[in-house]
Amino acid sequence: MKKFFDDDRWSEIDEFGQENLCVSESGDMAWAVYDGWARFRDGGRAHTYETRILEKLNGCWKIAYSSFAIRQGGAAIGLSVSLDGEGRIVASNEVSLAALKTHPHLTVSAGKLRARRLSWDKNLQRAISDAARHHGFFETHKYEIQMGRSPVYPVILGQSDDGGVAVVHFSIKDGVTNIRIDADDFLERRLRYAQVVFGLSDGQIRIARHIAMGDSLRRLSLKLDISSNTARTHLTRMYEKTGVNSQAALVRLLLSVG
């Protein structure tokens, strides 16, 4: 493990240690349990429960078994739900579960998060399965090193009847996938980054924000009190600046920046 931490190609962990050590010994066997911690270069911290089983061979103690488990943070924070690798809800709160009852894209069935349309649900379940590949501590950290950012990203479910984009927001932490039901802060942060990267105007960002929230061009035109032609012109300019040619691709690109 120390070799992993010392290799800058794979780790941004500055320091790690153990505390609250408890050791039991019986004959040639010993059990050690303790709390582990790690501090990352970005200021973040991780906490673990760790176990070592040792066996005495030729007068020397050797590690026969080693394991650690990431401490999970308990109930989901804000309007969100936490899922295991099969889409079962493992943490949430009453407000979030109530919000899902009227959510335009998502629902709960037999304890699992589902999309309201079959075609959308296929995309959702595929995304949940893909996210589960990064649930492990080292898998999550490897993602951060390779992608240059935390595993926080949009998932496009499909297109609504009026031409809007159905999108949900994923993040992976502490061995679970978190789905944000209210992602206003996520949208604002990513769109600010995207505006700088692609040189988008304030008007274009307003259009992009509504598209990312699932509004069709007609609906966002009414909300922003602009003509449909003006909305289409902004959308065309964004296509030109970003190199994409669909609303779904635009949302996926803009919300993956930062």
C-alpha positions in Angstrom: 0.0 0.0 0.0 2.8 2.4 0.8 4.3 1.7 -2.6 1.0 2.7 -4.1 0.9 5.9 -2.1 4.5 6.8 -3.0 3.9 6.5 -6.7 2.9 10.0 -7.9 1.6 8.5 -11.2 -1.3 6.9 -9.4 -1.8 8.8 -6.1 -2.5 12.3 -4.8 -2.4 11.1 -1.2 0.1 13.3 0.8 -0.1 11.4 4.1 -1.8 8.4 5.7 -1.7 6.7 9.1 -3.5 4.5 11.7 -5.0 5.1 15.1 -7.1 3.5 17.8 -5.1 0.2 17.5 -6.5 -2.9 19.3 -4.5 -6.1 19.2 -5.6 -9.6 20.4 -3.2 -12.5 20.5 -3.7 -16.3 20.9 -0.8 -18.6 20.5 0.7 -18.1 17.1 -2.1 -16.0 15.8 -2.9 -12.3 16.4 -5.6 -9.9 15.3 -5.2 -6.2 14.9 -8.0 -3.7 14.1 -7.6 0.1 13.8 -8.9 3.2 12.1 -7.0 4.4 9.1 -6.9 7.8 7.5 -5.4 9.5 4.5 -5.0 13.2 3.5 -5.1 14.2 -0.1 -3.2 17.0 -1.8 -6.5 18.9 -2.5 -7.2 18.9 1.3 -9.8 16.1 1.3 -9.6 13.2 3.7 -10.6 9.5 3.6 -11.3 7.3 6.7 -11.2 3.5 6.8 -11.7 0.6 9.2 -8.7 -1.8 8.8 -8.0 -5.4 9.9 -4.8 -7.4 10.0 -4.5 -11.1 10.9 -1.0 -12.2 11.7 0.6 -15.6 12.0 3.9 -16.3 13.8 6.3 -18.3 11.6 9.8 -19.2 12.8 9.6 -16.6 15.5 8.5 -13.8 13.1 5.0 -12.3 12.7 3.8 -12.4 9.1 0.6 -10.8 7.8 -1.8 -13.6 6.7 -4.8 -11.4 5.9 -5.4 -7.7 5.4 -8.5 -5.7 4.6 -9.9 -2.3 4.9 -13.4 -0.8 4.4 -14.2 2.8 3.5 -16.5 4.5 6.0 -19.6 5.7 4.3 -21.1 9.0 5.1 -24.6 7.9 6.1 -27.7 9.4 4.7 -27.6 11.2 1.4 -27.2 15.0 1.8 -29.8 17.4 0.2 -32.0 16.2 -2.6 -30.2 13.0 -3.6 -30.2 9.3 -3.3 -27.3 6.9 -2.9 -27.2 3.6 -4.8 -25.3 0.4 -4.7 -24.0 -1.2 -7.9 -27.4 -2.7 -8.8 -29.4 0.5 -8.4 -30.8 -0.2 -4.9 -31.3 2.8 -2.7 -29.0 2.5 0.3 -29.2 6.0 1.6 -31.6 8.9 1.2 -34.0 11.1 3.2 -37.7 11.7 3.4 -37.6 14.9 1.3 -35.7 13.2 -1.5 -38.0 10.2 -1.6 -41.0 12.5 -1.7 -39.5 14.5 -4.5 -39.0 11.3 -6.6 -42.8 10.7 -6.5 -43.3 13.7 -8.8 -39.9 13.7 -10.6 -40.3 14.0 -14.4 -37.7 11.4 -15.2 -37.1 9.2 -12.1 -39.1 7.0 -9.8 -38.6 4.2 -7.3 -39.7 0.6 -7.8 -39.1 -2.3 -5.4 -36.4 -0.3 -3.7 -34.5 0.5 -6.9 -34.1 3.7 -8.8 -35.8 3.5 -12.2 -36.5 5.9 -15.1 -40.1 6.5 -16.0 -39.7 5.3 -19.6 -38.3 1.9 -20.7 -35.8 3.4 -23.1 -34.6 5.9 -20.5 -34.4 3.1 -17.9 -32.1 1.0 -20.1 -29.7 4.0 -20.2 -30.1 4.6 -16.5 -29.4 1.0 -15.5 -26.4 0.9 -17.8 -25.0 4.1 -16.3 -25.5 2.7 -12.8 -23.7 -0.5 -13.7 -20.8 1.5 -15.3 -20.5 3.7 -12.2 -20.3 0.7 -9.9 -16.9 -0.2 -11.6 -15.5 2.9 -9.8 -17.0 2.2 -6.3 -13.7 0.8 -4.9 -11.4 3.2 -3.1 -8.5 2.7 -5.6 -10.9 2.6 -8.6 -12.4 6.0 -7.6 -8.9 7.4 -7.0 -7.6 6.1 -10.3 -10.6 7.7 -12.1 -9.6 11.1 -10.5 -6.0 10.7 -11.7 -6.8 9.6 -15.2 -9.7 12.1 -15.8 -8.2 15.0 -13.8 -11.4 15.5 -11.8 -13.7 13.8 -9.4 -16.3 11.3 -10.8 -19.1 13.8 -11.1 -20.8 13.8 -14.5 -24.2 14.0 -16.3 -26.0 11.0 -17.7 -28.4 11.6 -20.7 -31.4 9.4 -20.4 -33.1 10.5 -23.7 -35.3 13.1 -25.2 -38.8 14.1 -23.9 -41.8 14.4 -26.2 -41.4 18.2 -26.5 -37.8 18.0 -27.5 -36.2 18.5 -24.1 -33.2 16.5 -22.8 -33.8 14.2 -19.8 -30.6 14.3 -17.8 -29.6 13.1 -14.3 -26.4 13.9 -12.4 -24.1 11.2 -11.0 -21.3 11.4 -8.5 -19.3 8.5 -6.9 -18.0 8.6 -3.4 -17.5 6.2 -0.5 -18.4 3.2 -2.5 -21.8 4.4 -3.7 -23.3 6.3 -6.6 -25.1 9.5 -5.7 -27.9 10.8 -7.8 -28.6 14.5 -7.4 -32.3 15.3 -7.7 -31.8 19.0 -7.3 -28.5 19.8 -9.1 -28.7 23.6 -9.3 -25.2 24.1 -7.7 -23.7 21.4 -10.0 -25.2 23.1 -13.1 -24.0 26.6 -12.2 -20.4 25.4 -11.4 -20.1 23.4 -14.6 -21.7 26.0 -16.8 -19.3 28.7 -15.4 -16.4 26.5 -16.4 -17.9 25.8 -19.8 -18.6 29.5 -20.5 -14.9 30.2 -20.1 -13.6 27.2 -22.0 -15.9 27.6 -25.0 -16.3 31.4 -25.0 -20.0 31.3 -24.6 -22.0 34.5 -24.1 -24.3 35.1 -21.1 -27.3 34.6 -23.4 -26.0 31.3 -24.6 -25.4 30.1 -21.1 -28.9 31.0 -20.1 -30.2 28.8 -23.0 -27.8 26.0 -22.0 -29.0 26.1 -18.4 -32.6 25.6 -19.4 -31.7 22.8 -21.9 -29.7 21.1 -19.2 -32.8 21.3 -16.9 -34.9 19.5 -19.5 -36.7 22.5 -21.1 -37.5 22.4 -24.8 -36.7 25.4 -27.0 -40.3 26.4 -27.0 -40.6 26.2 -23.2 -37.3 28.0 -22.5 -38.3 30.7 -25.0 -41.4 31.4 -22.9 -39.5 31.4 -19.6 -36.8 33.8 -20.9 -39.3 35.9 -22.9 -37.5 35.6 -26.1 -38.5 34.4 -29.6 -38.0 30.8 -30.7 -35.8 32.1 -33.5 -33.5 33.9 -31.0 -33.3 30.6 -29.0 -32.4 28.6 -32.1 -29.8 31.2 -33.1 -28.1 30.9 -29.6 -28.3 27.1 -29.9 -26.7 27.2 -33.4 -23.9 29.4 -32.1 -23.2 27.0 -29.3 -23.1 24.1 -31.7 -20.5 26.0 -33.7 -18.4 26.8 -30.7 -18.4 23.4 -29.2 -18.4 21.2 -32.3 -21.5 19.2 -31.4 -24.8 19.0 -33.3 -27.5 17.9 -30.8 -28.9 19.1 -27.5 -28.0 15.9 -25.8 -24.4 16.1 -26.9 -24.2 19.7 -25.9 -25.5 19.0 -22.4 -23.1 16.1 -22.0 -20.1 18.2 -23.1 -20.9 21.4 -21.2 -21.6 19.5 -17.9 -18.4 17.4 -18.2 -16.2 20.5 -18.0 -14.5 21.4 -14.7 
